Amino acid sequence: METKEQRPEQVGLPSRARGLDRHTRGPLGTLMLVAFIGYAFMYFVVFFYALLVAREFIPPIAIETTLILLAAGVVATRWRWAPYLGALVALLTLLDPILQPHDSYVLTHPGQSNYEVILIVLVIAFGLVALVASIGTILRTRQGLGSASHLPRFSGLLLSGFAGVVVGMIILSLVVTIVPQGAASTDANGQPVVHMTADTFVQNVVLVPKGSTLLLVNDSSVEHDLLNGSWDASGTPHPQSESGAPTIKVNITDDSKVVGPFTTAGVYHLYCTLHPGMNLTIVVQ
């Protein structure tokens, strides 16, 4: 009987191959890495948007950005437990953009904060793909399916579906920001109405008939402190008492307030002391 002699380099090859399979990235692992890179990038964009545009340093966003960046680095190393860490980080960091009241308001009032809608949608899209790709990689590893050729038949549909989620959410965010979503300028009784988001007036100019009042409606749960005056282009507040304008000193949280009446024709200004750049021009005629 003829026997085949095993070469020394062949001894233990199956075990080494199995060990290698655990670290082989494969399509799902590659998708997980790309998703985490995009997820980290979008969190960086959100962080700097809040810091430079809204002029607010938000510690939770800074912490979450750091966690996602670290997770992306660990995923890139192909460490055996990287998918578990990725799934945990993706799950924890997704809770904030999905459940945060401000983000919920922006998503349910598309067209009022165009840039924020796009940012939030992209963050959630990349986070969901990162989460599900991490879970898929965990399942593949536990079943010993390290090689791309041994992936289940549904894996192609799975990868295509996740790519479709990202593309679909991007298209949706662009559509809702392009299509006008303005709020009504008067209520059922013909009273002028101005709605407020978390950090701005939905419309920055309102026409008020002489002798009428103005209804201010806060659609978010964020506090606003309104006074006569305005913010200038450099971000400096200028409180002022304008001749003919009623004195306005209103604090609003999640309700509405009536100001006025405006008995003298003219152009008046109102601003929120808590949110730089939040100005309203009131034209009385």
C-alpha positions as CSV (number, residue, x, y, z in Angstrom):
1,M,0.0,0.0,0.0
2,E,1.3,3.4,-1.0
3,T,1.3,6.0,1.7
4,K,1.7,9.7,1.3
5,E,4.3,11.4,3.5
6,Q,3.1,14.6,5.0
7,R,5.5,17.5,4.8
8,P,6.3,19.3,8.0
9,E,4.7,22.4,6.7
10,Q,1.5,20.6,6.1
11,V,1.2,19.2,9.7
12,G,-1.5,21.1,11.5
13,L,-2.7,22.9,8.4
14,P,-6.4,22.3,9.0
15,S,-6.2,23.7,12.5
16,R,-4.2,26.8,11.3
17,A,-6.8,27.2,8.5
18,R,-9.6,27.1,11.0
19,G,-7.8,29.7,13.1
20,L,-7.2,31.8,10.0
21,D,-10.9,31.6,9.1
22,R,-11.8,33.3,12.4
23,H,-9.7,36.3,11.4
24,T,-10.6,36.4,7.7
25,R,-12.7,39.4,7.0
26,G,-15.0,38.2,4.2
27,P,-17.8,40.3,2.7
28,L,-19.7,40.8,6.0
29,G,-16.6,41.7,7.8
30,T,-15.6,44.2,5.1
31,L,-19.1,45.7,5.2
32,M,-18.8,46.0,9.0
33,L,-15.5,47.9,8.6
34,V,-16.8,50.2,5.9
35,A,-19.9,50.9,8.0
36,F,-17.9,51.7,11.1
37,I,-15.7,54.1,9.1
38,G,-18.7,55.9,7.7
39,Y,-20.4,55.8,11.1
40,A,-17.4,57.4,12.8
41,F,-17.1,60.0,10.0
42,M,-20.8,61.0,10.4
43,Y,-20.4,61.3,14.1
44,F,-17.4,63.6,13.6
45,V,-19.5,65.7,11.2
46,V,-22.3,65.9,13.8
47,F,-19.9,66.8,16.6
48,F,-18.3,69.7,14.6
49,Y,-21.7,70.8,13.3
50,A,-22.9,71.2,16.9
51,L,-19.6,72.9,18.0
52,L,-19.2,75.3,15.1
53,V,-22.8,75.9,13.8
54,A,-24.9,75.5,16.9
55,R,-22.0,76.6,19.1
56,E,-22.7,73.9,21.7
57,F,-20.2,71.4,23.1
58,I,-22.3,68.2,23.7
59,P,-20.3,65.7,25.9
60,P,-22.4,62.6,24.9
61,I,-21.6,63.2,21.2
62,A,-17.9,63.6,22.0
63,I,-17.9,60.3,24.0
64,E,-19.9,58.4,21.4
65,T,-17.6,59.7,18.6
66,T,-14.6,58.4,20.5
67,L,-16.2,55.0,21.1
68,I,-17.1,54.5,17.5
69,L,-13.6,55.6,16.3
70,L,-12.0,53.1,18.7
71,A,-14.4,50.4,17.6
72,A,-13.6,51.0,13.9
73,G,-9.9,50.7,14.8
74,V,-10.4,47.4,16.6
75,V,-12.6,46.1,13.7
76,A,-9.7,46.9,11.3
77,T,-7.3,44.7,13.2
78,R,-9.5,41.6,12.5
79,W,-9.4,40.7,16.2
80,R,-11.5,37.6,16.9
81,W,-13.8,39.5,19.3
82,A,-14.0,42.7,17.2
83,P,-17.5,41.9,15.9
84,Y,-18.8,41.6,19.5
85,L,-17.3,44.9,20.5
86,G,-18.7,46.4,17.3
87,A,-22.2,45.2,17.9
88,L,-22.1,46.5,21.5
89,V,-20.8,50.0,20.5
90,A,-23.2,50.3,17.5
91,L,-26.2,49.4,19.7
92,L,-25.3,51.8,22.5
93,T,-24.5,54.7,20.2
94,L,-27.6,54.2,18.1
95,L,-29.9,54.8,21.1
96,D,-29.0,58.5,21.3
97,P,-29.8,59.6,17.7
98,I,-33.0,57.4,17.7
99,L,-34.4,58.3,21.1
100,Q,-33.0,61.8,21.7
101,P,-36.0,64.2,21.8
102,H,-34.4,66.9,19.6
103,D,-33.6,64.3,16.9
104,S,-37.1,62.9,17.1
105,Y,-38.5,66.3,16.6
106,V,-36.3,67.0,13.6
107,L,-37.2,63.7,12.0
108,T,-40.9,64.3,12.5
109,H,-40.7,67.8,11.1
110,P,-38.7,67.4,7.9
111,G,-37.9,70.5,6.0
112,Q,-37.6,72.7,9.1
113,S,-34.0,71.8,9.8
114,N,-32.7,70.5,6.5
115,Y,-29.0,69.9,7.4
116,E,-29.9,68.2,10.6
117,V,-32.3,65.8,8.9
118,I,-29.6,64.7,6.5
119,L,-27.0,64.3,9.3
120,I,-29.4,62.3,11.6
121,V,-30.6,60.0,8.8
122,L,-27.0,59.2,7.7
123,V,-25.9,58.6,11.3
124,I,-28.8,56.2,11.8
125,A,-28.2,54.5,8.5
126,F,-24.5,53.8,9.0
127,G,-25.2,52.8,12.6
128,L,-27.8,50.2,11.6
129,V,-25.6,48.7,8.9
130,A,-22.7,48.6,11.4
131,L,-24.9,46.8,13.9
132,V,-26.4,44.2,11.6
133,A,-23.1,43.6,9.8
134,S,-21.5,43.0,13.2
135,I,-24.2,40.5,14.2
136,G,-23.9,38.8,10.8
137,T,-20.1,38.5,11.3
138,I,-20.6,37.0,14.7
139,L,-23.1,34.4,13.4
140,R,-20.7,33.5,10.5
141,T,-17.8,33.1,12.9
142,R,-19.8,30.9,15.3
143,Q,-20.9,28.7,12.5
144,G,-17.3,28.3,11.2
145,L,-18.1,30.1,8.0
146,G,-15.0,32.1,7.7
147,S,-14.6,31.7,3.9
148,A,-16.6,33.9,1.5
149,S,-17.3,30.8,-0.6
150,H,-19.0,29.1,2.3
151,L,-21.3,32.0,3.1
152,P,-25.1,31.2,3.2
153,R,-27.0,31.7,0.0
154,F,-28.9,34.6,1.5
155,S,-25.8,36.6,2.3
156,G,-25.8,38.2,-1.2
157,L,-29.4,39.5,-0.6
158,L,-28.4,40.5,2.9
159,L,-25.5,42.7,1.7
160,S,-27.6,44.2,-1.1
161,G,-30.4,44.9,1.3
162,F,-28.1,46.8,3.7
163,A,-26.7,48.8,0.8
164,G,-30.2,49.6,-0.2
165,V,-31.0,50.8,3.3
166,V,-28.2,53.4,3.2
167,V,-29.1,54.6,-0.3
168,G,-32.8,54.7,0.4
169,M,-32.3,56.7,3.6
170,I,-30.0,59.1,1.8
171,I,-32.6,59.6,-1.0
172,L,-35.4,60.0,1.6
173,S,-33.5,62.7,3.5
174,L,-32.8,64.6,0.3
175,V,-36.4,64.5,-0.8
176,V,-37.9,65.7,2.5
177,T,-35.4,68.6,2.7
178,I,-36.2,69.7,-0.9
179,V,-40.0,69.5,-0.6
180,P,-41.3,72.5,1.3
181,Q,-42.8,71.6,4.7
182,G,-43.8,75.0,6.0
183,A,-46.2,75.5,8.9
184,A,-49.4,77.5,8.6
185,S,-49.0,81.2,9.1
186,T,-52.4,81.6,10.8
187,D,-54.6,79.5,13.0
188,A,-58.3,78.7,12.5
189,N,-59.3,82.1,13.9
190,G,-57.0,84.0,11.5
191,Q,-54.5,84.8,14.3
192,P,-50.9,84.9,13.0
193,V,-48.8,81.9,14.2
194,V,-45.0,81.3,14.3
195,H,-43.7,77.9,15.1
196,M,-40.3,77.2,16.7
197,T,-38.0,74.3,16.4
198,A,-35.4,73.4,19.0
199,D,-33.1,76.2,18.0
200,T,-34.8,78.5,15.4
201,F,-38.1,80.0,14.2
202,V,-39.6,78.0,11.4
203,Q,-40.2,81.3,9.5
204,N,-38.0,84.4,10.4
205,V,-40.5,87.0,9.1
206,V,-44.2,87.2,10.0
207,L,-46.9,89.6,8.9
208,V,-49.3,90.8,11.7
209,P,-52.3,92.9,11.0
210,K,-52.4,96.1,13.1
211,G,-54.2,95.5,16.4
212,S,-53.7,91.7,16.3
213,T,-51.7,89.4,18.6
214,L,-49.2,86.8,17.6
215,L,-49.2,83.2,18.7
216,L,-45.8,81.6,19.3
217,V,-45.8,77.8,19.3
218,N,-42.9,75.7,20.5
219,D,-43.0,72.4,18.7
220,S,-40.1,70.9,20.7
221,S,-39.4,70.4,24.3
222,V,-36.4,72.8,24.3
223,E,-36.7,75.9,26.3
224,H,-36.8,79.4,24.7
225,D,-36.4,82.7,26.4
226,L,-37.8,85.5,24.1
227,L,-37.1,89.2,24.3
228,N,-37.4,92.4,22.2
229,G,-34.2,92.7,20.1
230,S,-32.1,90.6,17.9
231,W,-28.7,88.7,17.3
232,D,-26.3,90.3,14.9
233,A,-24.2,88.5,12.3
234,S,-21.3,88.1,14.7
235,G,-23.4,86.3,17.3
236,T,-23.8,89.3,19.7
237,P,-27.3,89.8,21.2
238,H,-28.8,93.3,21.1
239,P,-31.8,93.6,23.4
240,Q,-33.7,96.8,22.6
241,S,-37.0,98.5,23.3
242,E,-38.6,99.5,20.0
243,S,-41.1,102.4,19.9
244,G,-44.6,101.1,19.2
245,A,-43.7,97.5,20.0
246,P,-45.3,95.7,23.0
247,T,-42.7,94.7,25.7
248,I,-42.1,91.0,25.2
249,K,-40.5,88.8,27.9
250,V,-41.7,85.2,27.4
251,N,-40.3,81.9,28.5
252,I,-41.6,78.8,26.5
253,T,-40.9,75.2,27.0
254,D,-43.3,72.8,25.2
255,D,-46.4,75.0,25.0
256,S,-47.5,78.2,23.2
257,K,-47.8,81.8,24.2
258,V,-49.6,84.8,22.8
259,V,-47.7,88.1,22.5
260,G,-49.1,91.5,21.7
261,P,-51.4,93.1,20.6
262,F,-49.3,95.1,18.1
263,T,-51.2,98.4,17.9
264,T,-48.7,100.4,15.9
265,A,-47.6,99.8,12.3
266,G,-43.9,99.1,11.9
267,V,-41.1,96.5,11.8
268,Y,-40.2,94.9,15.2
269,H,-37.7,92.3,16.3
270,L,-37.8,89.4,18.6
271,Y,-35.0,87.0,19.6
272,C,-34.3,84.0,21.8
273,T,-31.6,84.7,24.4
274,L,-30.7,81.0,24.6
275,H,-30.0,80.2,20.9
276,P,-27.6,82.5,18.9
277,G,-29.0,83.6,15.6
278,M,-32.6,82.8,16.5
279,N,-34.3,86.0,15.3
280,L,-37.9,86.9,14.3
281,T,-38.9,90.0,12.3
282,I,-42.5,91.1,12.9
283,V,-44.0,93.4,10.3
284,V,-47.2,95.1,11.5
285,Q,-49.4,96.9,9.0
